[in-house]
Amino acid sequence: MSISGPYRFVFLLCIGITVWLYACTKFDNSYSNPDEEWLSGGQQTVFDQSSKAFGHMFPVMPDHLERVHEIGDVHFSATFVSAPAPINGGLGPVFVNTGCASCHIGDGRGKVPGSDDNTVQMLFRLSIPGTDVHGGPNPVPGFGDQLQNRSNLGVVKEGDVTIAYTEQEFFFDDGQPYYLRVPEYKIINAYAPLPSNTMLSPRVASPVFGLGLLEGISEADVLSRADENDVNGDGISGRPNYVWDHVNQKKELGRFGWKANQPTLLQQTAIAYHQDIGITTSVFPKENSWGQPQTDHLEDDPEITDSILHNVVFYVKTLAVPGRRNATDEAVKKGKQLFLDAGCSKCHIPDVRTAVNVAFPSVSNQLIHPYTDLLLHDIGEDLADHRPDNLATGNEWRTAPLWGIGLTQRVNGHTNFLHDGRARNFMEAIMWHGGEALSAKNKVKAMTLEERNALIKFLESL
């Protein structure tokens, strides 16, 4: 049946008003619904506790956009090979891994290498003192700002990194011991001498679900939680990172990455292609080895089209968030209250609402529970990498989102946490905290065994 004439106009007007109302409904701050505990990603929540929990598309999205997500999924899962090649060519010549999904397995968290493993889910940022022209990290001559520990056939890789752990014993206030492993990183087999003042920062791959919702939080909302000078005297002084946006050619709020050093999912995706896989795009059209002897000098840049790049960005943007489990369990509820009482929620903010977005209603005005403020915090010398990144100091890290963290073992087969995976479980991750989080850590340290177990049950429910 076709609609024509004035009826067509009225029909389209009604549709437009419906979409506008859906996207623009204001949030009543006094409104509370206990059932929303389950909806970590608002309407974009899925209930799957299997190993596929992180890989679902938004459940609420127009049908025609589902196809875009699916195309992006294919390219996200692609394995690249060296050029020339008819499909997925352009790998390297130096790189860390062969595709997006090779680091973000199941769209989840990377792990540290074992004794019979290599660093395919972990990378190492490099820089020397000073900044680049935009205020970012100063690349190491001959190496750039990331160590490339793999290479194409016949090409020399930049080097390797060894990891050694020393285990130390500590005690909770009730006398029960706990153990933390202290990592030591060392660059070996470097193809050229490294400057003596080279700074090295390890990073494991972060989960990629829910990122579109985090991008949907307004800058004003993020800044409203900043308190750089700790005016309220609570010991928490979160502050934003501002970084160079290569597309818009200006400084923008950093949201993504362990130090909030990327402003958008477009740039986050393009830099991952560039640095991790050696794939050029219109955003970063020169090889990551440009100016080094590894450069291939092939005239095939950019190596993927804007269409592929934007499809992958859309795929990441529309990955749904797994819902809570056991949210009404008494131990879980007690654990959440302990989490709040300890002050963990001052940085790991439970409740955030995304901004109104008429252009993309799927992320508009959603009450979500990411447990992050997207701000930088000094969490102590023990976790410091001593490597500045734009406005982030060597002691500062962006608050990591906690949603979905309880499914890490199920999806990724491990419980390695923190930026370099040194923590082997939730409690170790907590006990590594210092700096602004020292008070919260000490409150956990003073808890009884029953209380600590309840706190872990809460984190497992996220």
C-alpha positions as CSV (number, residue, x, y, z in Angstrom):
1,M,0.0,0.0,0.0
2,S,1.4,3.4,-0.9
3,I,0.7,6.7,0.9
4,S,0.4,9.8,-1.1
5,G,-0.6,13.4,-1.0
6,P,-1.4,15.1,2.3
7,Y,-1.7,11.8,4.1
8,R,2.0,11.0,3.3
9,F,3.0,14.3,4.9
10,V,1.0,13.6,8.0
11,F,2.4,10.1,8.2
12,L,6.0,11.2,8.0
13,L,5.3,14.0,10.5
14,C,4.0,11.5,13.0
15,I,7.0,9.3,12.5
16,G,9.4,12.3,13.0
17,I,7.6,13.4,16.2
18,T,7.8,9.8,17.5
19,V,11.6,9.6,16.9
20,W,12.1,13.0,18.4
21,L,10.2,12.2,21.5
22,Y,12.0,8.9,21.9
23,A,15.4,10.6,21.6
24,C,14.6,13.8,23.6
25,T,12.7,12.6,26.6
26,K,14.3,14.2,29.6
27,F,15.7,12.3,32.5
28,D,14.1,12.7,35.9
29,N,17.0,12.5,38.4
30,S,14.6,11.5,41.2
31,Y,13.4,8.5,39.2
32,S,14.6,5.2,40.4
33,N,13.6,1.7,39.3
34,P,15.3,-1.3,41.0
35,D,14.8,-3.3,37.8
36,E,17.3,-1.1,36.0
37,E,20.1,-2.8,38.0
38,W,19.9,-5.5,35.4
39,L,20.2,-3.1,32.4
40,S,23.9,-2.3,32.3
41,G,23.6,-0.8,28.8
42,G,20.1,0.6,29.1
43,Q,18.0,-0.5,26.1
44,Q,21.2,-1.9,24.5
45,T,21.6,-4.7,27.1
46,V,21.7,-8.3,26.2
47,F,21.3,-11.3,28.6
48,D,23.9,-13.9,27.6
49,Q,26.3,-15.5,30.1
50,S,28.1,-17.7,27.5
51,S,31.5,-17.2,25.9
52,K,29.7,-15.0,23.3
53,A,28.4,-12.5,25.8
54,F,30.5,-9.6,24.5
55,G,29.8,-10.0,20.8
56,H,26.1,-9.1,20.4
57,M,24.9,-6.1,18.3
58,F,22.5,-3.5,19.9
59,P,19.1,-5.2,20.3
60,V,17.3,-1.9,19.6
61,M,18.5,-0.6,16.2
62,P,16.9,-0.1,12.8
63,D,17.0,-3.2,10.5
64,H,19.1,-1.5,7.8
65,L,21.8,-0.6,10.3
66,E,22.0,-4.2,11.5
67,R,23.5,-5.0,8.0
68,V,26.2,-2.3,8.6
69,H,27.1,-3.9,11.9
70,E,27.4,-7.3,10.3
71,I,29.7,-6.0,7.6
72,G,31.8,-4.4,10.2
73,D,31.9,-7.7,12.1
74,V,33.4,-9.4,9.1
75,H,36.1,-6.8,8.7
76,F,36.8,-6.7,12.5
77,S,37.4,-10.5,12.3
78,A,39.6,-10.4,9.2
79,T,43.2,-11.6,9.2
80,F,45.6,-9.5,7.2
81,V,48.5,-10.8,5.2
82,S,51.5,-9.0,3.6
83,A,51.0,-7.2,0.3
84,P,50.5,-7.8,-2.6
85,A,47.4,-9.9,-1.9
86,P,43.9,-10.0,-3.5
87,I,42.2,-9.9,-0.1
88,N,43.2,-8.3,3.2
89,G,46.6,-7.3,2.0
90,G,48.9,-4.6,3.6
91,L,50.0,-6.3,6.9
92,G,53.0,-4.7,8.4
93,P,55.8,-4.6,7.4
94,V,56.1,-4.4,11.2
95,F,53.2,-5.1,13.4
96,V,51.9,-6.5,16.7
97,N,49.0,-8.7,15.5
98,T,47.3,-9.7,12.3
99,G,43.7,-8.4,12.9
100,C,41.4,-6.7,15.4
101,A,39.9,-9.9,16.7
102,S,43.3,-11.5,17.3
103,C,43.8,-9.1,20.3
104,H,40.2,-8.5,21.3
105,I,39.2,-12.2,21.4
106,G,35.5,-12.5,21.7
107,D,35.4,-8.7,21.8
108,G,36.9,-9.0,25.2
109,R,40.0,-8.5,27.3
110,G,43.6,-9.4,26.4
111,K,45.9,-11.4,28.6
112,V,49.5,-11.4,29.5
113,P,51.7,-14.0,27.7
114,G,52.5,-17.2,29.5
115,S,55.7,-19.2,29.3
116,D,54.7,-20.8,26.0
117,D,53.0,-17.7,24.6
118,N,53.9,-14.4,22.9
119,T,52.6,-10.9,23.4
120,V,49.9,-11.0,20.8
121,Q,47.2,-9.6,23.2
122,M,49.6,-7.1,24.7
123,L,51.5,-4.1,23.3
124,F,54.2,-1.8,24.5
125,R,54.1,2.0,24.0
126,L,57.4,3.9,23.7
127,S,58.4,7.5,24.0
128,I,61.2,9.7,25.1
129,P,60.9,12.9,27.3
130,G,59.2,15.8,25.6
131,T,56.1,16.0,23.4
132,D,55.2,15.9,19.7
133,V,53.8,18.9,17.8
134,H,50.3,18.3,19.3
135,G,51.4,17.8,22.9
136,G,51.3,14.0,22.7
137,P,54.0,11.5,23.6
138,N,57.4,12.1,21.9
139,P,58.2,9.2,19.5
140,V,61.5,7.3,19.8
141,P,63.6,7.9,16.7
142,G,63.8,4.7,14.6
143,F,60.9,3.1,16.6
144,G,58.0,5.5,16.8
145,D,55.6,5.4,19.8
146,Q,55.0,1.6,19.9
147,L,57.3,-1.4,19.8
148,Q,56.5,-3.6,16.8
149,N,57.6,-7.1,17.9
150,R,56.5,-8.9,14.7
151,S,57.3,-8.4,11.0
152,N,56.7,-9.7,7.5
153,L,59.0,-12.3,6.0
154,G,62.4,-10.8,5.3
155,V,61.8,-7.7,7.4
156,V,63.5,-7.1,10.7
157,K,61.2,-6.6,13.7
158,E,61.8,-3.7,16.1
159,G,62.5,-5.9,19.1
160,D,61.0,-8.1,21.9
161,V,60.0,-7.6,25.5
162,T,60.7,-10.0,28.4
163,I,58.4,-10.1,31.4
164,A,59.6,-11.3,34.8
165,Y,57.4,-11.4,38.0
166,T,58.5,-11.2,41.6
167,E,55.7,-12.2,44.0
168,Q,55.4,-10.3,47.3
169,E,53.3,-11.2,50.4
170,F,51.0,-8.8,52.1
171,F,48.3,-9.1,54.8
172,F,44.7,-8.0,55.3
173,D,44.0,-6.4,58.7
174,D,42.5,-9.7,59.9
175,G,45.9,-11.4,59.3
176,Q,45.0,-13.3,56.1
177,P,47.8,-13.1,53.5
178,Y,47.4,-12.0,49.9
179,Y,50.0,-11.9,47.1
180,L,50.8,-9.4,44.4
181,R,53.2,-10.1,41.5
182,V,55.4,-7.2,40.6
183,P,56.3,-7.1,36.8
184,E,59.6,-6.1,35.3
185,Y,59.8,-5.4,31.6
186,K,62.9,-5.4,29.5
187,I,63.4,-4.7,25.8
188,I,65.7,-7.3,24.1
189,N,66.8,-7.9,20.5
190,A,66.2,-4.3,19.5
191,Y,67.1,-3.9,15.8
192,A,68.9,-0.6,16.7
193,P,70.2,1.0,19.9
194,L,67.4,2.6,22.0
195,P,68.0,5.9,23.7
196,S,68.8,5.5,27.4
197,N,65.8,7.6,28.4
198,T,63.2,5.5,26.5
199,M,60.0,5.1,28.4
200,L,58.1,1.8,28.1
201,S,54.4,1.3,28.9
202,P,52.7,-2.1,28.7
203,R,49.0,-2.3,27.7
204,V,46.7,-5.3,27.4
205,A,43.8,-5.2,25.0
206,S,40.6,-3.7,26.5
207,P,37.1,-5.0,25.9
208,V,35.3,-3.3,23.0
209,F,31.6,-3.7,23.9
210,G,29.6,-0.7,25.0
211,L,32.0,1.9,23.6
212,G,29.3,3.6,21.5
213,L,27.4,4.3,24.7
214,L,30.5,5.7,26.3
215,E,31.0,7.9,23.3
216,G,27.4,9.0,23.7
217,I,28.0,10.6,27.1
218,S,28.2,14.4,26.8
219,E,31.5,16.2,27.4
220,A,29.7,18.4,29.9
221,D,28.6,15.4,31.9
222,V,32.2,14.1,32.0
223,L,33.5,17.5,33.0
224,S,30.9,17.9,35.7
225,R,32.6,15.1,37.6
226,A,36.1,16.5,37.3
227,D,37.7,18.0,40.5
228,E,41.3,18.6,39.6
229,N,42.1,20.5,42.7
230,D,39.9,18.4,45.0
231,V,37.8,21.3,46.0
232,N,35.3,19.1,47.9
233,G,38.2,17.6,49.9
234,D,37.2,13.9,49.3
235,G,40.7,12.9,48.2
236,I,39.5,12.4,44.6
237,S,40.7,14.8,41.9
238,G,39.7,13.3,38.6
239,R,40.6,15.4,35.5
240,P,40.0,15.1,31.8
241,N,42.6,14.4,29.2
242,Y,42.6,16.5,26.0
243,V,44.2,15.0,23.0
244,W,44.6,15.8,19.3
245,D,41.8,14.8,17.0
246,H,43.5,14.0,13.6
247,V,40.2,14.2,11.7
248,N,38.9,17.5,13.1
249,Q,42.4,19.0,13.6
250,K,41.9,20.2,17.1
251,K,42.1,19.2,20.7
252,E,39.2,17.1,22.0
253,L,38.2,15.3,25.2
254,G,39.9,12.0,25.4
255,R,37.6,9.1,26.2
256,F,39.2,5.8,25.0
257,G,42.4,3.9,25.8
258,W,44.1,3.2,29.2
259,K,45.0,6.9,29.5
260,A,42.0,8.4,27.7
261,N,44.4,9.3,24.8
262,Q,41.9,8.9,22.0
263,P,39.0,11.2,21.4
264,T,36.7,9.2,19.2
265,L,36.0,5.6,18.1
266,L,37.0,6.6,14.6
267,Q,40.4,7.6,15.7
268,Q,40.7,4.7,18.2
269,T,40.0,2.3,15.4
270,A,42.3,4.0,12.8
271,I,45.2,4.1,15.2
272,A,44.7,0.5,16.1
273,Y,44.9,-0.5,12.4
274,H,47.9,1.7,12.0
275,Q,50.0,0.8,15.1
276,D,48.9,-2.7,15.8
277,I,48.5,-4.2,12.3
278,G,50.4,-1.8,10.1
279,I,47.3,-1.0,8.0
280,T,47.1,2.6,6.7
281,T,43.9,4.5,6.4
282,S,42.8,8.0,5.3
283,V,43.3,9.1,8.9
284,F,46.8,7.7,9.2
285,P,48.0,7.4,5.6
286,K,51.7,6.7,6.3
287,E,53.2,3.4,7.4
288,N,53.9,3.0,11.1
289,S,57.5,2.3,10.0
290,W,57.7,5.5,7.9
291,G,61.3,6.8,7.9
292,Q,62.7,3.5,9.2
293,P,64.5,0.8,7.2
294,Q,61.5,-1.5,7.5
295,T,59.3,0.8,5.3
296,D,58.1,-1.1,2.2
297,H,57.8,1.9,-0.1
298,L,54.8,0.3,-1.8
299,E,52.3,2.7,-3.4
300,D,49.2,1.0,-1.9
301,D,48.2,3.5,0.8
302,P,45.6,3.8,2.2
303,E,45.4,0.0,2.5
304,I,41.7,-0.1,3.6
305,T,39.0,2.1,2.3
306,D,37.0,4.6,4.3
307,S,34.0,2.3,3.8
308,I,35.7,-0.6,5.6
309,L,37.1,1.7,8.3
310,H,33.6,3.2,9.0
311,N,31.9,-0.2,9.0
312,V,34.3,-1.4,11.7
313,V,33.8,1.8,13.7
314,F,30.1,1.2,13.5
315,Y,30.5,-2.4,14.5
316,V,32.4,-1.4,17.7
317,K,30.0,1.5,18.3
318,T,27.0,-0.9,18.3
319,L,28.2,-3.8,20.5
320,A,25.7,-4.3,23.3
321,V,26.5,-4.6,27.0
322,P,25.9,-7.8,28.9
323,G,23.3,-7.5,31.6
324,R,23.9,-8.1,35.3
325,R,23.6,-11.5,36.9
326,N,22.3,-12.2,40.5
327,A,21.6,-8.5,41.1
328,T,19.0,-9.3,43.8
329,D,21.2,-11.9,45.6
330,E,21.7,-10.8,49.2
331,A,25.4,-11.3,49.1
332,V,25.7,-9.3,45.9
333,K,23.5,-6.5,47.3
334,K,25.8,-6.4,50.4
335,G,28.8,-6.4,48.2
336,K,27.5,-3.4,46.3
337,Q,26.9,-1.5,49.5
338,L,30.5,-2.2,50.6
339,F,31.7,-1.0,47.2
340,L,29.8,2.2,47.8
341,D,30.9,2.6,51.4
342,A,34.5,2.1,50.6
343,G,34.4,5.0,48.1
344,C,35.1,2.9,45.0
345,S,32.1,4.5,43.3
346,K,33.7,8.0,43.5
347,C,35.7,7.0,40.3
348,H,33.8,3.9,39.2
349,I,30.5,5.9,38.8
350,P,27.6,3.4,38.6
351,D,25.0,5.5,36.8
352,V,25.4,7.8,33.8
353,R,22.9,9.0,31.2
354,T,23.9,9.4,27.6
355,A,23.2,12.7,25.8
356,V,20.2,13.3,23.5
357,N,21.2,12.2,20.0
358,V,18.5,12.7,17.4
359,A,20.8,11.5,14.6
360,F,21.3,8.1,16.2
361,P,18.5,7.3,18.7
362,S,20.0,3.9,19.5
363,V,22.5,5.6,21.9
364,S,20.3,8.6,22.8
365,N,19.2,9.3,26.4
366,Q,20.1,5.9,27.8
367,L,20.5,5.3,31.5
368,I,23.6,3.1,31.7
369,H,25.8,1.6,34.4
370,P,29.4,1.5,33.1
371,Y,31.1,2.1,36.5
372,T,33.5,4.8,35.1
373,D,33.8,8.5,35.0
374,L,36.1,8.5,32.0
375,L,38.5,10.8,33.9
376,L,42.2,10.5,34.8
377,H,43.2,9.6,38.3
378,D,46.5,9.2,40.1
379,I,46.2,5.7,41.5
380,G,49.7,5.5,43.0
381,E,53.3,4.9,42.3
382,D,53.0,1.1,42.3
383,L,50.9,1.2,39.1
384,A,52.8,4.1,37.5
385,D,54.3,3.6,34.1
386,H,56.2,6.9,34.4
387,R,55.2,7.8,30.8
388,P,53.2,10.9,30.2
389,D,50.5,10.8,27.5
390,N,49.1,14.2,26.5
391,L,47.8,15.6,29.8
392,A,48.0,12.3,31.7
393,T,51.0,11.9,34.0
394,G,53.0,8.7,34.5
395,N,50.9,8.0,37.6
396,E,47.5,8.6,36.0
397,W,45.1,6.2,34.3
398,R,41.5,6.6,33.1
399,T,39.0,4.9,35.3
400,A,38.4,1.5,33.6
401,P,34.7,0.6,33.0
402,L,33.6,-2.4,35.1
403,W,30.5,-3.4,33.3
404,G,30.8,-7.0,32.0
405,I,33.9,-7.6,34.0
406,G,32.4,-10.6,35.8
407,L,32.2,-12.5,32.5
408,T,35.9,-12.2,31.7
409,Q,36.7,-15.7,32.8
410,R,33.8,-17.1,30.7
411,V,34.6,-15.1,27.6
412,N,38.4,-14.9,27.7
413,G,39.4,-17.7,29.9
414,H,41.4,-15.7,32.4
415,T,41.1,-13.0,35.1
416,N,44.1,-10.8,34.3
417,F,43.2,-7.2,35.2
418,L,44.7,-3.7,35.3
419,H,46.5,-2.1,32.3
420,D,49.2,-4.7,32.1
421,G,47.3,-7.7,33.4
422,R,49.5,-8.1,36.5
423,A,46.5,-8.7,38.7
424,R,45.4,-12.3,38.6
425,N,41.9,-11.8,40.2
426,F,39.6,-9.1,41.4
427,M,41.1,-8.8,44.9
428,E,44.6,-8.4,43.6
429,A,43.4,-5.6,41.3
430,I,41.9,-3.8,44.2
431,M,44.9,-4.2,46.4
432,W,47.2,-2.7,43.7
433,H,45.3,0.6,44.0
434,G,47.0,3.6,45.7
435,G,47.1,7.4,45.3
436,E,43.5,8.7,45.1
437,A,42.3,5.2,45.7
438,L,44.4,4.5,48.8
439,S,41.5,5.2,51.2
440,A,39.2,2.8,49.4
441,K,41.9,0.2,49.3
442,N,42.5,0.5,53.0
443,K,38.8,0.1,53.7
444,V,38.8,-3.1,51.7
445,K,41.9,-4.2,53.6
446,A,40.1,-3.7,56.9
447,M,37.1,-5.8,55.8
448,T,36.3,-9.2,57.2
449,L,36.7,-12.2,55.0
450,E,32.9,-12.4,54.7
451,E,32.7,-8.8,53.6
452,R,35.6,-9.3,51.1
453,N,33.8,-12.3,49.6
454,A,30.6,-10.3,49.3
455,L,32.5,-7.5,47.5
456,I,33.9,-10.0,45.0
457,K,30.4,-11.5,44.4
458,F,29.2,-8.0,43.5
459,L,32.0,-7.5,41.0
460,E,31.3,-11.0,39.6
461,S,27.7,-9.9,39.0
462,L,28.7,-6.9,36.8
